[in-house]
């Protein structure tokens, strides 16, 4: 004869498994309705909506400061900067962590070891999440 406690635990286990299965099926439905998003480079038009300012710290001539103003309707993240120096050398410097900039927001970051007197030019590498490479930056990230 099965005890009442064992039957109750068996019933709870069955209920728990049923709820987990239902939640999994519903979650699959939620995520399957939208195409997967991928990290993509910004289009020229999207890049124009990022306003970047840079300069060097007065206290530390080897500390380059950046301010990025994101005027897009979607978040972006900047992964680093590329520098070309007056002596012809090039250097890619990643941001650690990546610089996340929400829509219509401003964020600041810096890179050490870049001397103003040595820099010829620089540029930023910023990405956003897109359903297709030619599509717009997505407002929500799954």
SEDREN-178823 format. One line per 8 residues: number of its first residue (from 1); for each residue x, y, z of N, C-alpha, C, O. Coordinates in steps of 0.2 Angstrom, whole numbers, plus 5000, padded with zeros to 4 digits. Example, Ala and Ser with C-alpha at 12.3 -4.5 7.8 and 13.67 -1.06 7.14 Angstrom:
<rs>
1> 5066 4972 5039 5062 4978 5039 5066 4984 5039 5071 4983 5042; 5064 4989 5035 5068 4995 5036 5064 5000 5039 5067 5006 5040 $
</rs>
This chain:
<rs>
1> 5004 4994 5000 5000 5000 5000 5004 5006 5000 5009 5007 5004; 5003 5011 4996 5007 5017 4995 5005 5022 5000 4999 5023 5001; 5010 5025 5003 5008 5030 5008 5005 5037 5005 5007 5038 4999; 5002 5040 5009 4999 5047 5006 5005 5052 5004 5004 5055 4999; 5010 5052 5008 5016 5056 5007 5019 5055 5000 5021 5059 4996; 5020 5048 4998 5023 5046 4992 5018 5049 4986 5021 5051 4981; 5012 5047 4987 5007 5049 4981 5007 5057 4980 5007 5059 4975; 5007 5061 4986 5008 5068 4986 5014 5070 4982 5014 5075 4978 $
9> 5020 5067 4984 5026 5069 4980 5026 5067 4973 5028 5071 4969; 5023 5062 4971 5022 5060 4964 5018 5065 4960 5019 5067 4955; 5012 5067 4964 5008 5071 4960 5011 5078 4960 5011 5081 4954; 5015 5080 4965 5019 5087 4964 5024 5086 4959 5025 5091 4955; 5028 5081 4958 5033 5080 4953 5029 5080 4946 5032 5084 4942; 5024 5077 4945 5020 5077 4939 5018 5084 4937 5019 5087 4931; 5015 5088 4942 5013 5095 4941 5019 5099 4939 5019 5103 4935; 5025 5098 4943 5031 5102 4941 5033 5101 4934 5035 5106 4931 $
17> 5034 5095 4932 5036 5093 4925 5031 5096 4920 5033 5099 4915; 5025 5096 4922 5020 5099 4917 5021 5106 4916 5020 5109 4911; 5022 5110 4922 5023 5117 4922 5029 5119 4918 5029 5123 4914; 5035 5115 4919 5041 5116 4915 5040 5115 4908 5043 5119 4904; 5036 5110 4906 5035 5108 4899 5031 5114 4896 5033 5116 4890; 5026 5116 4899 5022 5122 4897 5026 5128 4896 5025 5132 4891; 5030 5130 4901 5034 5136 4901 5039 5135 4895 5041 5140 4892; 5042 5129 4894 5047 5128 4888 5043 5130 4882 5046 5133 4877 $
25> 5038 5127 4881 5034 5127 4874 5032 5135 4873 5033 5137 4868; 5030 5138 4878 5028 5145 4878 5034 5149 4876 5034 5154 4872; 5040 5148 4880 5046 5152 4878 5049 5151 4871 5051 5156 4868; 5048 5145 4869 5050 5143 4862 5046 5147 4857 5048 5150 4852; 5040 5148 4858 5035 5152 4854 5037 5159 4854 5037 5163 4849; 5039 5162 4860 5041 5169 4861 5047 5171 4857 5047 5176 4853; 5052 5166 4857 5058 5168 4854 5058 5166 4847 5062 5169 4843; 5054 5161 4845 5054 5159 4838 5051 5164 4833 5052 5164 4827 $
33> 5047 5169 4836 5043 5174 4832 5048 5179 4829 5046 5182 4824; 5053 5180 4831 5058 5186 4829 5064 5183 4826 5067 5178 4829; 5067 5185 4821 5073 5183 4818 5079 5184 4823 5079 5189 4827; 5084 5180 4823 5089 5181 4828 5093 5187 4826 5094 5189 4820; 5096 5190 4831 5099 5197 4830 5107 5195 4830 5109 5190 4834; 5111 5199 4826 5118 5198 4826 5121 5204 4826 5119 5210 4825; 5127 5204 4829 5132 5210 4830 5133 5212 4822 5136 5208 4818; 5132 5219 4821 5133 5221 4814 5136 5228 4815 5135 5232 4819 $
41> 5140 5230 4809 5143 5236 4809 5138 5241 4808 5132 5240 4805; 5139 5247 4810 5134 5253 4808 5135 5255 4801 5140 5255 4798; 5129 5257 4798 5129 5260 4791 5132 5267 4792 5132 5270 4797; 5134 5270 4786 5136 5276 4786 5131 5281 4789 5133 5286 4792; 5125 5280 4787 5119 5285 4790 5119 5284 4798 5118 5289 4801; 5120 5278 4800 5119 5277 4807 5126 5280 4811 5125 5283 4816; 5131 5279 4808 5138 5282 4810 5137 5289 4811 5140 5292 4816; 5133 5293 4807 5133 5300 4807 5129 5302 4813 5129 5308 4815 $
49> 5125 5297 4816 5121 5299 4822 5125 5298 4828 5122 5298 4834; 5131 5296 4828 5135 5295 4834 5140 5301 4834 5144 5302 4829; 5139 5305 4839 5144 5311 4839 5149 5309 4844 5148 5308 4850; 5156 5310 4841 5161 5308 4845 5166 5314 4847 5167 5318 4842; 5168 5315 4853 5173 5320 4854 5179 5317 4858 5178 5312 4862; 5185 5319 4857 5190 5316 4860 5195 5322 4863 5195 5327 4860; 5200 5320 4867 5205 5324 4870 5209 5321 4874 5208 5315 4876; 5214 5324 4877 5219 5321 4882 5218 5325 4889 5216 5331 4889 $
57> 5219 5321 4894 5219 5323 4901 5224 5328 4902 5230 5327 4900; 5222 5334 4905 5227 5339 4907 5232 5336 4912 5238 5338 4912; 5230 5331 4917 5234 5328 4922 5239 5323 4919 5244 5321 4922; 5237 5319 4914 5240 5313 4911 5241 5314 4904 5236 5312 4900; 5246 5316 4901 5246 5317 4893 5246 5310 4889 5245 5310 4883; 5246 5304 4893 5245 5298 4890 5238 5295 4890 5237 5289 4889; 5234 5299 4893 5227 5297 4894 5222 5300 4889 5221 5306 4890; 5220 5297 4884 5215 5299 4879 5208 5298 4881 5206 5293 4883 $
65> 5204 5304 4881 5197 5303 4883 5193 5304 4877 5194 5307 4873; 5187 5300 4878 5182 5300 4873 5175 5301 4876 5174 5299 4881; 5171 5304 4872 5164 5305 4874 5160 5304 4867 5161 5307 4862; 5155 5299 4868 5151 5297 4862 5144 5298 4864 5141 5296 4869; 5140 5302 4860 5133 5303 4860 5130 5299 4855 5130 5301 4849; 5125 5295 4857 5121 5291 4853 5115 5294 4852 5110 5294 4856; 5114 5296 4846 5107 5299 4844 5102 5294 4840 5097 5296 4838; 5105 5288 4840 5101 5283 4837 5095 5281 4841 5095 5282 4847 $
73> 5090 5278 4838 5084 5275 4842 5085 5268 4845 5081 5265 4848; 5092 5266 4845 5093 5259 4847 5100 5260 4851 5104 5264 4849; 5102 5255 4855 5108 5255 4858 5114 5253 4854 5112 5249 4849; 5120 5255 4855 5126 5253 4852 5131 5251 4857 5130 5253 4863; 5136 5247 4854 5142 5246 4859 5148 5247 4855 5149 5245 4849; 5153 5251 4858 5159 5252 4854 5164 5247 4857 5165 5247 4863; 5168 5244 4853 5172 5239 4855 5180 5241 4855 5184 5238 4859; 5181 5247 4852 5188 5249 4853 5189 5255 4848 5185 5257 4844 $
81> 5196 5256 4847 5198 5262 4843 5204 5259 4839 5208 5255 4842; 5205 5262 4833 5211 5261 4829 5215 5267 4828 5212 5272 4827; 5222 5267 4829 5226 5273 4829 5231 5272 4824 5234 5266 4823; 5232 5277 4820 5238 5278 4816 5243 5283 4818 5240 5289 4820; 5249 5281 4819 5254 5286 4822 5258 5289 4817 5258 5287 4811; 5261 5295 4819 5265 5299 4814 5271 5295 4811 5273 5296 4806; 5273 5290 4815 5279 5286 4812 5277 5280 4808 5281 5276 4806; 5270 5280 4806 5268 5275 4801 5265 5268 4805 5262 5264 4802 $
89> 5266 5268 4811 5264 5262 4815 5256 5262 4816 5253 5268 4816; 5253 5257 4817 5246 5256 4818 5245 5252 4825 5249 5248 4826; 5239 5254 4828 5238 5250 4834 5230 5250 4835 5227 5255 4834; 5228 5244 4836 5220 5243 4838 5220 5242 4846 5224 5238 4849; 5216 5246 4849 5215 5246 4856 5208 5244 4858 5203 5248 4856; 5206 5238 4861 5200 5237 4863 5198 5240 4869 5202 5241 4874; 5191 5241 4870 5189 5244 4876 5187 5238 4881 5184 5233 4878; 5189 5238 4887 5188 5232 4892 5185 5235 4898 5188 5238 4902 $
97> 5178 5235 4899 5173 5231 4895 5171 5235 4889 5173 5241 4888; 5168 5232 4884 5165 5236 4879 5161 5242 4881 5157 5241 4886; 5160 5247 4877 5157 5253 4879 5150 5252 4877 5148 5253 4871; 5145 5251 4881 5138 5251 4879 5135 5258 4880 5135 5261 4885; 5131 5260 4875 5128 5266 4874 5121 5266 4873 5119 5264 4867; 5116 5266 4878 5109 5266 4876 5107 5271 4871 5110 5276 4870; 5101 5270 4868 5098 5275 4863 5098 5282 4867 5096 5283 4873; 5099 5287 4863 5099 5294 4865 5103 5295 4872 5100 5299 4876 $
105> 5109 5293 4872 5113 5293 4878 5120 5295 4877 5122 5295 4871; 5123 5297 4882 5131 5299 4881 5134 5295 4886 5132 5294 4892; 5140 5292 4884 5145 5288 4888 5152 5291 4887 5154 5293 4881; 5156 5290 4892 5163 5292 4892 5168 5286 4893 5166 5281 4897; 5173 5286 4890 5178 5281 4891 5185 5284 4890 5186 5290 4888; 5190 5280 4891 5197 5282 4890 5202 5276 4888 5200 5271 4889; 5207 5278 4885 5213 5273 4883 5219 5276 4886 5221 5282 4884; 5223 5272 4889 5230 5274 4892 5235 5272 4887 5234 5268 4883 $
113> 5240 5276 4887 5246 5274 4883 5246 5278 4876 5250 5276 4872; 5242 5282 4875 5241 5286 4868 5244 5293 4869 5240 5297 4873; 5249 5295 4866 5252 5301 4867 5250 5306 4861 5250 5304 4856; 5247 5312 4863 5244 5316 4858 5249 5318 4853 5248 5318 4847; 5256 5319 4855 5261 5321 4850 5262 5315 4845 5265 5317 4839; 5260 5309 4846 5262 5304 4842 5256 5302 4837 5257 5298 4832; 5250 5304 4838 5244 5302 4834 5243 5306 4828 5243 5312 4828; 5242 5302 4822 5241 5305 4816 5233 5305 4815 5230 5310 4813 $
121> 5230 5299 4816 5223 5299 4816 5220 5293 4820 5224 5289 4822; 5214 5293 4821 5211 5287 4824 5203 5287 4822 5201 5291 4819; 5201 5281 4823 5193 5280 4822 5191 5274 4827 5195 5271 4830; 5184 5274 4828 5181 5270 4832 5178 5264 4829 5176 5265 4823; 5177 5259 4832 5173 5253 4830 5167 5252 4834 5168 5250 4840; 5161 5254 4832 5155 5253 4835 5150 5248 4832 5150 5248 4825; 5146 5244 4835 5142 5239 4832 5135 5240 4836 5134 5243 4841; 5130 5237 4832 5123 5236 4835 5121 5230 4834 5124 5226 4830 $
129> 5115 5228 4836 5112 5222 4835 5106 5223 4829 5102 5227 4829; 5107 5218 4824 5103 5219 4818 5100 5212 4816 5103 5207 4817; 5094 5212 4813 5091 5206 4811 5094 5204 4804 5095 5198 4803; 5096 5209 4800 5100 5208 4794 5105 5213 4794 5105 5219 4796; 5111 5212 4790 5116 5217 4789 5114 5223 4786 5117 5229 4788; 5109 5223 4782 5107 5229 4779 5101 5233 4783 5099 5238 4781; 5099 5229 4788 5093 5232 4792 5095 5237 4797 5101 5239 4798; 5090 5240 4800 5092 5245 4805 5094 5242 4812 5093 5236 4813 $
137> 5097 5246 4816 5099 5244 4823 5092 5242 4826 5088 5246 4826; 5092 5237 4830 5086 5235 4834 5086 5238 4840 5091 5239 4844; 5080 5240 4842 5079 5244 4849 5079 5239 4855 5082 5241 4860; 5077 5233 4854 5077 5228 4859 5081 5223 4857 5082 5220 4852; 5085 5220 4862 5090 5215 4861 5087 5209 4865 5086 5209 4871; 5086 5203 4861 5084 5197 4864 5089 5194 4868 5088 5189 4871 $
</rs>
